């Protein structure tokens, strides 16, 4: 039983972070952007979105893929899956409703 428990056990937090870090390094190779820059972009997006919505940070998924541009050439594209738990009330919402 211990074998099955360890086989199907969810990755530890450090293992999950290591996998994410490796993904970012590989993606930085594909785009020519340093991994640190991609990490800053990810953090900036999370920071801005967090002002307006509650985000499930455990389930975030950022990927760099190749997408066709208007001229047909493949260019890097950022794809993000950001689960939203709820919408926050902003100051502007309160002002408009009063």
Order of alpha helices (4+ residues) and beta strands (2+ residues): alpha-alpha-alpha-beta-beta-beta-beta-alpha
